């Protein structure tokens, strides 16, 4: 070393490289041998946010076991321009580097799952619920174990059996939410996961195949077993919680109403009956109203206008009962009914057999103030057969299918 400035530059370069020490090691296919140790290779890996990131090959080895037998096990050392780029000053600062974050939603497999779930399937998953699911938790000498029983998953087009699970190593005196991902909606031996974040357990844009199972609060150390509950019955794939801060382990600085996303998929040639469970709100004596329109903010009379009723056979919104849990939080059970004649009068969209997508929401009036509790798509299936006599005959048939037959075309030959 010939001068203090040279020593300072080298020292800063060493410090900068220490700040930016990053490596990645994984099995690669045979093309990896094209880059020998010491060479620079561009590297792309979406979950780490790397797009043609320049890396230096630190080591290579042949994998001789497992499913990757014969692959090239290569370790890459990430290179950064900051290590080599210097200005004319001898006092260039060393930039502090934040640790890289791993975003599992950017994983190609996760992206493939998101793309595999169609909008209709997302609605079916979001509105599904469990039947026969019991969830319990027991103390396990300093930790807790939760047991989810075998149960059924009810979708609006099918019911599947789901195998239960036992999850150990949970923290005592903590509320856990349970979920699994099932793109095919096939049920069976799914992988049930426990989380303390209630929002993580429900379907979202990054987890459209997520199925909420239920929740339980684990007992205190030495305490007796505790029981939880499964996801709510029909129409309640996501239970409505009001206000938002009642969701355990979620703190809200702003006391805001939570509008639940609650899509409805309905058959045109039959009555619509949905049971909705509202956790955290006693709707006794509360005025309720729900409407269906072509889409949001459409003026004029609604296509369907539901008001509060007390007769279980009437079209409208009926408060069935209000129950309370062990700490006094109420749950209101509301039945939504739309008569068959009303469903048959709703408009048709597109070609014969197409789904008709409308919009709906549900509003209550509390202390003179209107609050929206739920909203979502109101989809009418286009595959109804029994009862379709009154369907309009002037719509075109889908491509590749025959046109609507004439009254005589279906008769057998004389």
N, C-alpha and C positions, 0 to 999 in steps of 0.2 A: 504494500500500500504506500503510495507516494505522497499523498497530501491529505489534510483533514477533510477537505470537501469530498474527495473520493471515498473516504471512510464513511462520511455522513450519507452519501448517496447509496453506498452498498448497505449500510445499516438500515436506511429507510426501505430499501428494496426487500431486505430480509423481513422487516416488520410487516410490510404490506403483504408479502407472500404468506406470513403466518396468519394474518387476518383473513386471507382468502384460501386457506387450506381446505379443499373440498375433494373428495374422491368418490368413485362409484364403481362397484364391483358386481358383475353378473355374468351368467353364461350367454355367449353369443354364438351364432352359427359360424360355419367354416369361413365365411367372408372376412371375419375378424383377423385372420392370419395375414391379410394384405397389409396390415399396419404393424410393423415390428415394434418392439419395446423402444421407447424414446421418440417415436414419430408422433405427429400431431394429426388428430382426426376430428371431424365435426360430429357432434353428438346431439341427438334430439330425444327428449323424454318428457312428455307432456305433464305428468304429475309433479315434476320438479320445476316446471316452467322453462326447461332447456330447449331452445330451438337453434340447432346448428351451433351449439356451444363448443368452442375449441377446447380440446382435451389432449393431454399427452399420455401415451400408453405407458403405464408404470410397470405392469407385469402381465404375463400370459402363462396359462397352464392348460393342460388337457384334462377334462372331466372324465373320470374312469368309473363312475358309478351312477346309479339312479337313472331317471328318465332323460337326463341331459348327457348321458354317456357319449363321449366323442366330441362334445361341444368345446369351444374355446372359452375358458374362464379368464376374463380380461378385467384388469383394474385400470380405471382411467383417473388421471389427476387433472382436475379442471383448471384451465388457464384463463387469466383475466388481463385485459389491456392495462388496468391500473398498476399491475406489478412492474411493467416496463415503461410506461409513459411518464416522463419527467419534464418539468418546465425548467426555465433558466435559473431558478432560485435554488439555493442550497438549503432552504427551509420549507420544502414542500410538505404539507401535512400528510399524515397517514390516515386514510379514511377508515372509520369504524364500519364494519360490515355486519349487517343483521344476519342471523341464522336463516338458512333456506327453509321454506315451509313446504310440507307435502300436502297437496290437495287431492284426496282420493277421488273426488268427483271428476277430475280430469283424466283419471286412468282410462285407457281405451276400453277396458272391459266394462267399467261403469258407464262410459258413454254409450257403449253398445246396448246395455240394459235400458238406458233412458230411451234410445231410439226404438227398442223393441216393443215398448209399451205404447199401444195406440191410444188416441184420445178416449175412445169408447171404453177400453180396458181400464184406463185411469179412473173413469167415472165409476165403473163397476167395483174397482178396488176401494175407492174412497167411500162408497156407500155400503160396503160389506160389513159384517159383524160376526161375532162368535155366538155359538149356542153350546151350552154344556161345559163351558170353560170355568174351572175353579182354580184359583190362585191362592196359595198359602205360603207363609214364611215361618221359619223356626230358627231359634238360637242355636249356634254351633260353636260354643266355647270361644267367644271373642269375635266371631263373625256371624253371618246368617246364611241360610240356604232357602231358596225359593223353589216351589214346585208348581208347575203348570200342568194341568191334567190333559189327557186326550180330549179333543172337542171337534166340533164341526165349524166350518167357515161358510157362511151363507152369502152368496152373491145374488144379484137379481136375475141371473140366468142359470145358476147351478148351485149345488151344495157339495163341498168336499170335506173329507176327513183329515184332520191335522193331528200329528203325533205330539204329545206333550213333552216336557223337558224338566230337568232339575238343574238349577244353577247355584253353585256354591261360591263361597268367598265374598259375599256381599257385606256391605257395611251395616252395622246395627243402627236402628232408629232412623232409617233413611227410606224415602219413598222411591221406588223403582218402577219404571215403565218397561213393558216387554213388547218386542216387535220381531218380525221376520220379513225378508224380501222373497217374493214368489212371483216372477214374471209370468209364468204359465198358468197361475191360479190353479195349480194341481194339488196343493196340500201335501199330505204325507209327512215324511221325516224332515221337516224344515229346521233351519238353525235359528232358534229363538235367542235373542240378544237382550240383555238388561241395560238400561241407561237411566241416569238421574235427570236427564233433560227431556221433559215431556214433549217438546216440539219435535225432537229427533225421532220419536216413536210413530209419528203420523206421516202419511204420504206428502211429498213435496215435489217441486220441479226437478230437484236433483235425486230424489228417491221415489219415483212414481209407482214402483212396485211394492212399496212398504205397507205392511199389514200390522195394524195396532192390535195387540192381544189383550192387554189389560194392565193393571197396576196393583201394587201392594206396598204397605209400609212395614219394614222389617222390625222385629221386636227389639227392645233394649237388651243388653247383655244379661243373661239369666232370666229373661222374661218369657212368658208363655207364647205359644204360636199365635200368629195373626192371619187374618183372611183379607184378600183383595177382591177385585172384580174384573170381569171381562169387558170387551168393547160393547157399546150400547146396542140394543135391538134395532129393528128395521129402520133404515134411513139414518142411522147414527154411526156410520163408520168413524166419524170424528165426533165425539160427544161435544155438545155445545157447553162451553164454560163461560160464566158471566158473573162478575166482571173478570177481566183478563188476569188480575193479580191473584185470583183464587187458585190458579194452577200451581201446585206445590213446586218449591225450589225455583220459581221464576219471579224475580223482583221487578216491579214496574214503577218508575218514578212518575209516570203520567197515568192517572186512573182513567183509562179509556175503555169503551165498550169493545168487545171482541165479536166481530161478525164472522160466524162460522161458514166455511165453504161446504155446502151440503147439496150436491147435485141430485136430481131425481131422474131416473130412467123409468118410463111408464109404457104400458101396453095401451094402444088406442081403444081397443074393443073390450074394455073392462074398467071397473072402478079403480081408482088409485087410493090406497090406504097406506099411510106411513106413520110409524110411531117414533116420536122424537123425544129424547131425554135431555133436559136442560139442567146441567149441574150448576149449583150456586145461586139459583133464582127461584123464588116462590111466585108462581103466576096466578095464585088464587085471586079472583076478582079483577084480573088485568085484561084490558081490551086487546084482542089480537086480530091481525089482519094479514093476509097473504095474497099476492097477485101474480098472474102469469101474463107476460107481454111478449111481443116479437123479440125485443131486446131492451136494454136499459134506456130510460128516458124517452120511450115512445109515448107521445101524447094520446089523449082520447081514452075511451073506455077500455079496461083490461080485457083480455081474452078469458081469464078466470079471476073471480073476485071472491075470496074466502074470508068470512068473518067468524067471530066467536059463536059457538053453538053449544048446547047442553045435551041435545039428543044424539045418541050414538049412531043413529041411522041417517042423520042429516049431513049434507055437504057443508064443510067448514072446518074450523079448528076447535077441538074440544079438549079441555083439561081433564084428563082421566084421573090423576091423583098426584099428590105431592108427598114425597117421603124424605126422611132425614137420616144422615149417617151418624156414626157414634159421636161426632163433635158438633153436631147441630147444623151441618151444611145441607140445605134442601136440594132436592132434585125433582123437577116438574116433568111429568109424563104427559105429552100432548099427542093427540091423534089428529092427523090431517087426512081429510076425505074429499075426493073429487069424484062426482058421480059419473057413471058410464056415458050418459047422454051428453054431459059436458065434454068429456074426452072426445067423443065422436064428432063434436061440432068444431073442434080446433082445426086450424088450417093445415094443409099438406104442403110439403116442400119438395122440389126437384122431381125426379122421375119416380115411376112406380117402384115401391120398395125402399125408397130413400128414407133415412132418419130425418125427422123434423126437429130442429133444435130451437127452442125458445129460451126465455129467461124468467126466473122467479125469485122472489125474496119474501121474507117474513118479518113483520114489524109488530112491536108491542108499544103500548102507551103506558108509561109509568110516571105517576105524579104529574100528569099533563104533558109529559115530554115523550116524543116518539123515538124509539130506539130500534135499529135493525138487528135482529138476532141471527139470521141466516140468509144466504144467497147462493145462487149457482145456476147451472144449466138445467132446463126442463126438457129432456129429450124424449120424444115419442118414437118408439121403434117402428120400423117399416116392414116388419116380417109377419104381421098379424094375418091369420088366415080365417079363423072362425069369427064371423061378425063383420067381414069386410064387404058385405053386399052394398052398403051405401057409399063406399069409397068412390071418388070421382073417376069417371071413365075417360076423361079427356087428357090425362097425362100420358106421356110417352113411356114406352117400356125401356128398361136399361139395354145398353148395347149388347147384342148377342142373344137376347131373350125374345121370345115371340111376343107380338102385340097382344092386346087384350082381345080374346076371342069374341066373335059375334054371338048373339043368343042362339044361333042354330049350328055354330061350328062344332060344338061339343057333342052334338047328337050322334048316336050310332047310325050307320047306314041302314036304310029301309030293307 
